[in-house]
Amino acid sequence: MNSKPQAWPRYTVARDGTSIAYEDRGQGTPIIFTNGYATSHYYWEGVRAQLDPEYRTLIWDLKGHGYSAPARNLDECSIPACADDLIRVLDAAGVEKAVLAGFSLGCQIILETWRQHPDRILAFIPVLGTYGRPFDNLLHPQFGKSAYRAFKAIGPKISRSIMPAVRLNMRLPTTHTVTRMTGMVGPDVDLAKMKPFYDHFQVLDGPSWIAMGVHAQDHSAEDLLESIDVPTLIVSGGRDVFTPHRLSVHMHKSIKGSELFLLPSATHAGLLEHTEAISARIGEFLHRNDLHVS
């Protein structure tokens, strides 16, 4: 397995003792970016670069992902535990209130944070993600259910033995072709853009990854949606086979006063496909709502 790249300069500690990596740069209203399942900071970098001149931006890695250590306790890969990790990053950075942006699984995490610490949240920006039970809609309902059963059956011990095969597969030149054929990414996303995602599997911790997927399917923040009363911008992709647009519509209708931004041609890789459009829409949303720390 390849060694991890040079670590980010800052760390905090989860309640199970796992080291959580984060980066903190810039000044202004804080925005914290939460990554998706099996991803790291590279998905957000384009958007973050557009916001850096005006905002303080923080980005962090989930347990077992990127620069963060593998989970010491796999029960702490639950969505509520990840929400606690997010708050610990804010605490470590000395941030009282922030705009919470989440991609994919990160949407569940930021919404769950509303249950624990609504007083710490200035606004929500869920991007290409749902409020719960993500396997229900993965590619096709039957495929998602089968994938969930497989994840649950694998468990941490088996995951260690299958990770070499997973890592090898992610290095194959045909992987990107298959990813595009299934509609997971659009035709405009070339291999160079997706390579950081494939490379990330070389450092992804198998047990943490599997445990987080199982916990994600057991979680829903749907019960929280109607109680959310901070500015919310929901970004949806018309060709997202992971999070169908109808789920974003439901979230939009449930969160009073929320805004829905649909990119008709965006797949689940919309942050890479439509970086400028998403960045511009987020910037406009933040300016219009005059978001600031009191």
Salt bridges, closest charged atoms under 4 A:
GLU23 OE1 - ARG25 NH1 3.81
GLU23 OE1 - ARG48 NH1 2.93
ASP24 OD2 - ARG10 NH1 3.53
ASP24 OD2 - ARG56 NH2 2.62
GLU45 OE1 - ARG25 NH2 3.39
GLU45 OE2 - HIS41 ND1 3.31
GLU45 OE2 - ARG48 NH1 3.69
ASP52 OD2 - ARG25 NE 2.64
GLU54 OE1 - HIS287 NE2 2.90
GLU76 OE1 - ARG15 NE 2.46
ASP84 OD2 - ARG88 NE 2.64
ASP85 OD2 - LYS63 NZ 2.43
ASP91 OD1 - ARG120 NH2 2.77
GLU96 OE2 - ARG120 NE 3.91
GLU112 OE2 - ARG115 NE 2.79
GLU112 OE1 - HIS219 NE2 2.77
ASP136 OD2 - ARG133 NE 3.19
ASP199 OD2 - LYS195 NZ 2.75
GLU222 OE2 - HIS250 NE2 2.84
ASP223 OD2 - ARG115 NH1 2.81
ASP240 OD2 - HIS268 ND1 2.99
GLU259 OE1 - ARG281 NH2 2.78
GLU259 OE1 - ARG288 NH2 2.69
GLU284 OE1 - ARG281 NH1 2.85
GLU284 OE2 - ARG288 NE 2.56
